């Protein structure tokens, strides 16, 4: 009996965990996207583009933000399709 109690799964994914992770990813994604847009429209970025230099850091932040937001929305929209083994 002791063996069956210790062999239980330590981590289980349930709906509450999915919603928490979904909200966290959505907030982080929105923050990264806003930060990327702010970098893209900053004075330093405009000066650099005037001299022909490209700044890809803004694009990276925007893409990462969109991907994190999409993953967060998917986790929030998931209606009970839990991972089962």
mmCIF file of the C-alpha atoms, coordinates in Angstrom:
data_MODEL
# 
_entry.id   MODEL 
# 
loop_
_atom_site.group_PDB 
_atom_site.id 
_atom_site.type_symbol 
_atom_site.label_atom_id 
_atom_site.label_alt_id 
_atom_site.label_comp_id 
_atom_site.label_asym_id 
_atom_site.label_entity_id 
_atom_site.label_seq_id 
_atom_site.pdbx_PDB_ins_code 
_atom_site.Cartn_x 
_atom_site.Cartn_y 
_atom_site.Cartn_z 
_atom_site.occupancy 
_atom_site.B_iso_or_equiv 
_atom_site.pdbx_formal_charge 
_atom_site.auth_seq_id 
_atom_site.auth_comp_id 
_atom_site.auth_asym_id 
_atom_site.auth_atom_id 
_atom_site.pdbx_PDB_model_num 
ATOM 1  C CA . UNK A 1 1  ? 0.000   0.000  0.000   1.00 0.00 ? 1  UNK A CA 1 
ATOM 2  C CA . UNK A 1 2  ? 2.867   2.344  0.704   1.00 0.00 ? 2  UNK A CA 1 
ATOM 3  C CA . UNK A 1 3  ? 4.282   1.714  -2.765  1.00 0.00 ? 3  UNK A CA 1 
ATOM 4  C CA . UNK A 1 4  ? 1.020   2.699  -4.493  1.00 0.00 ? 4  UNK A CA 1 
ATOM 5  C CA . UNK A 1 5  ? 0.862   5.943  -2.548  1.00 0.00 ? 5  UNK A CA 1 
ATOM 6  C CA . UNK A 1 6  ? 4.405   6.946  -3.479  1.00 0.00 ? 6  UNK A CA 1 
ATOM 7  C CA . UNK A 1 7  ? 4.060   6.013  -7.146  1.00 0.00 ? 7  UNK A CA 1 
ATOM 8  C CA . UNK A 1 8  ? 1.346   8.574  -7.847  1.00 0.00 ? 8  UNK A CA 1 
ATOM 9  C CA . UNK A 1 9  ? 2.008   11.281 -10.380 1.00 0.00 ? 9  UNK A CA 1 
ATOM 10 C CA . UNK A 1 10 ? 3.659   14.311 -8.871  1.00 0.00 ? 10 UNK A CA 1 
ATOM 11 C CA . UNK A 1 11 ? 2.536   16.658 -11.618 1.00 0.00 ? 11 UNK A CA 1 
ATOM 12 C CA . UNK A 1 12 ? -0.907  16.487 -13.106 1.00 0.00 ? 12 UNK A CA 1 
ATOM 13 C CA . UNK A 1 13 ? -2.353  18.870 -15.627 1.00 0.00 ? 13 UNK A CA 1 
ATOM 14 C CA . UNK A 1 14 ? -5.895  19.870 -14.905 1.00 0.00 ? 14 UNK A CA 1 
ATOM 15 C CA . UNK A 1 15 ? -8.147  22.622 -16.130 1.00 0.00 ? 15 UNK A CA 1 
ATOM 16 C CA . UNK A 1 16 ? -7.198  25.016 -13.360 1.00 0.00 ? 16 UNK A CA 1 
ATOM 17 C CA . UNK A 1 17 ? -3.479  24.749 -14.157 1.00 0.00 ? 17 UNK A CA 1 
ATOM 18 C CA . UNK A 1 18 ? -4.172  25.218 -17.875 1.00 0.00 ? 18 UNK A CA 1 
ATOM 19 C CA . UNK A 1 19 ? -6.155  28.381 -17.201 1.00 0.00 ? 19 UNK A CA 1 
ATOM 20 C CA . UNK A 1 20 ? -3.468  29.795 -14.923 1.00 0.00 ? 20 UNK A CA 1 
ATOM 21 C CA . UNK A 1 21 ? -0.718  29.092 -17.458 1.00 0.00 ? 21 UNK A CA 1 
ATOM 22 C CA . UNK A 1 22 ? -2.951  30.432 -20.231 1.00 0.00 ? 22 UNK A CA 1 
ATOM 23 C CA . UNK A 1 23 ? -3.522  33.735 -18.453 1.00 0.00 ? 23 UNK A CA 1 
ATOM 24 C CA . UNK A 1 24 ? 0.180   34.055 -17.628 1.00 0.00 ? 24 UNK A CA 1 
ATOM 25 C CA . UNK A 1 25 ? 1.191   33.382 -21.242 1.00 0.00 ? 25 UNK A CA 1 
ATOM 26 C CA . UNK A 1 26 ? -1.431  35.792 -22.550 1.00 0.00 ? 26 UNK A CA 1 
ATOM 27 C CA . UNK A 1 27 ? -0.264  38.603 -20.260 1.00 0.00 ? 27 UNK A CA 1 
ATOM 28 C CA . UNK A 1 28 ? 3.405   37.964 -21.057 1.00 0.00 ? 28 UNK A CA 1 
ATOM 29 C CA . UNK A 1 29 ? 2.613   37.824 -24.783 1.00 0.00 ? 29 UNK A CA 1 
ATOM 30 C CA . UNK A 1 30 ? 0.757   41.119 -24.740 1.00 0.00 ? 30 UNK A CA 1 
ATOM 31 C CA . UNK A 1 31 ? 3.550   42.752 -22.726 1.00 0.00 ? 31 UNK A CA 1 
ATOM 32 C CA . UNK A 1 32 ? 6.233   41.493 -25.127 1.00 0.00 ? 32 UNK A CA 1 
ATOM 33 C CA . UNK A 1 33 ? 4.287   42.702 -28.153 1.00 0.00 ? 33 UNK A CA 1 
ATOM 34 C CA . UNK A 1 34 ? 3.737   46.159 -26.670 1.00 0.00 ? 34 UNK A CA 1 
ATOM 35 C CA . UNK A 1 35 ? 7.406   46.355 -25.706 1.00 0.00 ? 35 UNK A CA 1 
ATOM 36 C CA . UNK A 1 36 ? 8.413   45.364 -29.239 1.00 0.00 ? 36 UNK A CA 1 
ATOM 37 C CA . UNK A 1 37 ? 6.184   48.029 -30.781 1.00 0.00 ? 37 UNK A CA 1 
ATOM 38 C CA . UNK A 1 38 ? 7.624   50.628 -28.394 1.00 0.00 ? 38 UNK A CA 1 
ATOM 39 C CA . UNK A 1 39 ? 11.168  49.672 -29.385 1.00 0.00 ? 39 UNK A CA 1 
ATOM 40 C CA . UNK A 1 40 ? 10.222  49.800 -33.067 1.00 0.00 ? 40 UNK A CA 1 
ATOM 41 C CA . UNK A 1 41 ? 8.823   53.326 -32.733 1.00 0.00 ? 41 UNK A CA 1 
ATOM 42 C CA . UNK A 1 42 ? 11.536  54.646 -30.441 1.00 0.00 ? 42 UNK A CA 1 
ATOM 43 C CA . UNK A 1 43 ? 13.735  57.590 -31.325 1.00 0.00 ? 43 UNK A CA 1 
ATOM 44 C CA . UNK A 1 44 ? 16.891  55.466 -31.386 1.00 0.00 ? 44 UNK A CA 1 
ATOM 45 C CA . UNK A 1 45 ? 15.363  52.965 -33.788 1.00 0.00 ? 45 UNK A CA 1 
ATOM 46 C CA . UNK A 1 46 ? 14.227  55.736 -36.134 1.00 0.00 ? 46 UNK A CA 1 
ATOM 47 C CA . UNK A 1 47 ? 17.696  57.302 -36.117 1.00 0.00 ? 47 UNK A CA 1 
ATOM 48 C CA . UNK A 1 48 ? 19.282  53.905 -36.838 1.00 0.00 ? 48 UNK A CA 1 
ATOM 49 C CA . UNK A 1 49 ? 16.926  53.282 -39.759 1.00 0.00 ? 49 UNK A CA 1 
ATOM 50 C CA . UNK A 1 50 ? 17.686  56.747 -41.122 1.00 0.00 ? 50 UNK A CA 1 
ATOM 51 C CA . UNK A 1 51 ? 21.334  55.695 -41.385 1.00 0.00 ? 51 UNK A CA 1 
ATOM 52 C CA . UNK A 1 52 ? 20.432  52.373 -43.013 1.00 0.00 ? 52 UNK A CA 1 
ATOM 53 C CA . UNK A 1 53 ? 20.879  50.112 -40.005 1.00 0.00 ? 53 UNK A CA 1 
ATOM 54 C CA . UNK A 1 54 ? 18.296  47.468 -39.186 1.00 0.00 ? 54 UNK A CA 1 
ATOM 55 C CA . UNK A 1 55 ? 17.196  46.690 -35.646 1.00 0.00 ? 55 UNK A CA 1 
ATOM 56 C CA . UNK A 1 56 ? 15.715  43.192 -35.445 1.00 0.00 ? 56 UNK A CA 1 
ATOM 57 C CA . UNK A 1 57 ? 15.214  43.151 -31.680 1.00 0.00 ? 57 UNK A CA 1 
ATOM 58 C CA . UNK A 1 58 ? 11.786  44.770 -31.993 1.00 0.00 ? 58 UNK A CA 1 
ATOM 59 C CA . UNK A 1 59 ? 10.666  42.142 -34.484 1.00 0.00 ? 59 UNK A CA 1 
ATOM 60 C CA . UNK A 1 60 ? 11.862  39.353 -32.201 1.00 0.00 ? 60 UNK A CA 1 
ATOM 61 C CA . UNK A 1 61 ? 9.888   40.737 -29.253 1.00 0.00 ? 61 UNK A CA 1 
ATOM 62 C CA . UNK A 1 62 ? 6.762   41.143 -31.371 1.00 0.00 ? 62 UNK A CA 1 
ATOM 63 C CA . UNK A 1 63 ? 6.957   37.596 -32.759 1.00 0.00 ? 63 UNK A CA 1 
ATOM 64 C CA . UNK A 1 64 ? 7.614   36.079 -29.324 1.00 0.00 ? 64 UNK A CA 1 
ATOM 65 C CA . UNK A 1 65 ? 4.710   38.075 -27.909 1.00 0.00 ? 65 UNK A CA 1 
ATOM 66 C CA . UNK A 1 66 ? 2.319   36.895 -30.593 1.00 0.00 ? 66 UNK A CA 1 
ATOM 67 C CA . UNK A 1 67 ? 3.388   33.261 -30.158 1.00 0.00 ? 67 UNK A CA 1 
ATOM 68 C CA . UNK A 1 68 ? 3.001   33.439 -26.367 1.00 0.00 ? 68 UNK A CA 1 
ATOM 69 C CA . UNK A 1 69 ? -0.416  35.094 -26.743 1.00 0.00 ? 69 UNK A CA 1 
ATOM 70 C CA . UNK A 1 70 ? -1.614  32.409 -29.150 1.00 0.00 ? 70 UNK A CA 1 
ATOM 71 C CA . UNK A 1 71 ? -0.442  29.649 -26.805 1.00 0.00 ? 71 UNK A CA 1 
ATOM 72 C CA . UNK A 1 72 ? -2.199  31.374 -23.913 1.00 0.00 ? 72 UNK A CA 1 
ATOM 73 C CA . UNK A 1 73 ? -5.444  31.629 -25.875 1.00 0.00 ? 73 UNK A CA 1 
ATOM 74 C CA . UNK A 1 74 ? -5.211  27.950 -26.834 1.00 0.00 ? 74 UNK A CA 1 
ATOM 75 C CA . UNK A 1 75 ? -4.753  26.961 -23.191 1.00 0.00 ? 75 UNK A CA 1 
ATOM 76 C CA . UNK A 1 76 ? -7.677  29.142 -22.134 1.00 0.00 ? 76 UNK A CA 1 
ATOM 77 C CA . UNK A 1 77 ? -9.925  27.786 -24.888 1.00 0.00 ? 77 UNK A CA 1 
ATOM 78 C CA . UNK A 1 78 ? -9.141  24.154 -24.077 1.00 0.00 ? 78 UNK A CA 1 
ATOM 79 C CA . UNK A 1 79 ? -12.310 22.653 -22.607 1.00 0.00 ? 79 UNK A CA 1 
ATOM 80 C CA . UNK A 1 80 ? -11.240 19.589 -20.684 1.00 0.00 ? 80 UNK A CA 1 
ATOM 81 C CA . UNK A 1 81 ? -9.018  17.822 -23.181 1.00 0.00 ? 81 UNK A CA 1 
ATOM 82 C CA . UNK A 1 82 ? -6.502  16.948 -20.519 1.00 0.00 ? 82 UNK A CA 1 
ATOM 83 C CA . UNK A 1 83 ? -3.283  15.100 -21.122 1.00 0.00 ? 83 UNK A CA 1 
ATOM 84 C CA . UNK A 1 84 ? -3.816  11.482 -20.106 1.00 0.00 ? 84 UNK A CA 1 
ATOM 85 C CA . UNK A 1 85 ? -1.392  8.592  -19.899 1.00 0.00 ? 85 UNK A CA 1 
# 
